[in-house]
Amino acid sequence: MRLRDSEEASRAAVQGAGSAEQAKIPQADPMVVAPAVAIEVRECQMLSLDAVAELVEAYRNGDTEQALTRKYEVRRNTVDRHLERAGVAKRPTAKMTPAKVEQATELYGQGLSTNQIGISGSTVWKALKWAGVRMRPPRGVTVECERRGWSRG
């Protein structure tokens, strides 16, 4: 039975019987998931109390949230929730202050990549882009652009 058929039958039964309790409403067939699809579905994983205690202790000892998400195979917001419930003060995230942006601009101009400058390559890249710095193409792209006769500009 299709879901639409089930809904129509339910409505008709309720209208004829007067109430949903008096009507014999057909139940929809349970959904069967093919094994190939089931592999892609992420199961909800609950951490044991011991694992949560280890996670909290590891964070207090300097592990990053990202490292903990990989270690315990959970999402970052799960790590956040466990840390919040344990009353752990989260470490501040690295910010690109104007002084850091100026220093990063100088280092980038000397030829360093955004990953070599520090903090996080994407954080540095975004800050430099916002500061109006003309960004170099990623490694290997320049050769391909020249080969095809493309110019960036």
C-alpha positions as CSV (number, residue, x, y, z in Angstrom):
1,M,0.0,0.0,0.0
2,R,1.3,3.4,-0.9
3,L,1.4,6.2,1.6
4,R,-1.1,8.2,-0.4
5,D,-3.5,5.3,-0.5
6,S,-3.1,4.9,3.3
7,E,-3.9,8.6,3.9
8,E,-7.0,8.5,1.7
9,A,-8.3,5.3,3.4
10,S,-7.7,6.8,6.8
11,R,-9.6,10.0,5.9
12,A,-12.5,7.9,4.5
13,A,-12.6,5.6,7.5
14,V,-12.6,8.5,10.0
15,Q,-15.4,10.4,8.1
16,G,-17.6,7.2,8.0
17,A,-17.0,6.1,11.6
18,G,-17.0,9.5,13.2
19,S,-13.7,9.2,15.0
20,A,-10.3,7.8,14.5
21,E,-10.7,5.4,17.4
22,Q,-13.9,3.9,15.9
23,A,-12.4,3.6,12.4
24,K,-10.1,0.8,11.5
25,I,-7.2,2.7,10.0
26,P,-4.9,0.7,7.9
27,Q,-1.2,0.8,8.9
28,A,1.4,1.8,6.3
29,D,4.0,-0.9,5.5
30,P,7.3,-0.5,7.3
31,M,10.0,1.1,5.3
32,V,12.6,-1.3,4.1
33,V,16.1,0.1,3.3
34,A,18.3,-1.6,0.8
35,P,21.7,-2.7,2.3
36,A,23.6,-0.3,-0.1
37,V,21.6,2.6,1.2
38,A,21.8,1.5,4.8
39,I,25.6,1.7,4.7
40,E,25.4,5.4,3.8
41,V,23.0,6.2,6.8
42,R,25.0,7.3,9.8
43,E,23.9,5.6,12.9
44,C,23.5,7.6,16.1
45,Q,26.4,6.8,18.3
46,M,26.2,7.3,22.0
47,L,29.4,7.6,23.9
48,S,29.8,5.7,27.1
49,L,30.3,7.6,30.3
50,D,33.9,6.4,30.4
51,A,34.4,7.7,26.8
52,V,32.9,11.1,27.7
53,A,35.2,11.3,30.7
54,E,38.2,10.5,28.5
55,L,37.0,13.1,25.9
56,V,36.7,15.8,28.5
57,E,40.1,14.9,30.0
58,A,41.7,14.9,26.6
59,Y,40.3,18.4,25.8
60,R,41.6,19.7,29.1
61,N,45.0,18.2,28.3
62,G,45.1,20.2,25.0
63,D,43.5,18.0,22.3
64,T,41.5,20.0,19.8
65,E,37.8,19.5,19.1
66,Q,38.7,18.4,15.6
67,A,41.1,15.8,16.9
68,L,38.4,14.5,19.4
69,T,35.8,14.3,16.6
70,R,38.1,12.0,14.6
71,K,39.2,10.0,17.7
72,Y,35.6,9.3,18.9
73,E,34.0,9.3,15.4
74,V,31.3,11.9,16.4
75,R,30.3,15.3,15.1
76,R,31.9,18.5,16.4
77,N,28.6,19.6,18.0
78,T,28.5,16.3,19.9
79,V,31.9,17.1,21.4
80,D,30.7,20.7,22.1
81,R,27.7,19.4,24.0
82,H,29.7,16.9,26.1
83,L,32.2,19.7,27.0
84,E,29.4,22.1,27.9
85,R,27.6,19.5,30.1
86,A,30.9,18.8,31.9
87,G,31.3,22.5,32.6
88,V,34.5,22.8,30.6
89,A,35.4,26.3,29.5
90,K,36.2,26.2,25.8
91,R,39.5,27.6,24.5
92,P,39.2,30.7,22.4
93,T,39.5,30.3,18.7
94,A,42.4,32.0,16.9
95,K,41.4,35.4,15.5
96,M,43.1,37.3,12.8
97,T,43.7,40.7,14.4
98,P,44.7,43.6,12.2
99,A,48.3,43.1,13.4
100,K,48.2,39.5,12.4
101,V,46.7,40.3,9.0
102,E,49.5,42.8,8.4
103,Q,52.1,40.3,9.4
104,A,50.4,37.6,7.2
105,T,50.3,40.0,4.2
106,E,54.1,40.6,4.6
107,L,54.8,36.8,4.8
108,Y,52.5,36.0,1.9
109,G,54.3,38.7,-0.2
110,Q,57.6,37.0,0.6
111,G,56.3,33.8,-1.0
112,L,55.0,31.7,1.9
113,S,51.7,29.9,1.4
114,T,48.7,30.5,3.6
115,N,49.3,27.1,5.3
116,Q,52.9,28.0,6.1
117,I,51.9,31.4,7.7
118,G,50.1,29.8,10.6
119,I,46.8,29.4,12.5
120,S,44.8,27.8,9.6
121,G,45.4,28.1,5.9
122,S,41.7,28.9,5.2
123,T,41.6,31.5,8.0
124,V,44.7,33.2,6.7
125,W,43.4,33.0,3.1
126,K,40.0,34.6,4.0
127,A,41.7,37.4,6.1
128,L,44.1,38.2,3.3
129,K,41.3,38.2,0.7
130,W,39.2,40.6,2.9
131,A,42.3,42.8,3.2
132,G,42.4,43.1,-0.6
133,V,45.5,41.0,-1.1
134,R,45.7,39.5,-4.6
135,M,45.9,35.8,-4.0
136,R,48.1,33.5,-6.0
137,P,46.5,30.5,-7.7
138,P,46.9,27.2,-6.0
139,R,50.0,25.2,-6.6
140,G,49.9,23.5,-10.1
141,V,47.2,25.8,-11.4
142,T,49.6,28.4,-12.8
143,V,51.2,25.9,-15.2
144,E,47.9,24.6,-16.4
145,C,46.6,28.2,-17.0
146,E,49.7,29.1,-19.0
147,R,49.5,25.9,-21.0
148,R,45.9,26.8,-22.0
149,G,46.7,30.4,-22.6
150,W,44.5,31.7,-19.8
151,S,45.4,34.7,-17.8
152,R,44.2,35.6,-14.3
153,G,43.4,39.2,-14.0
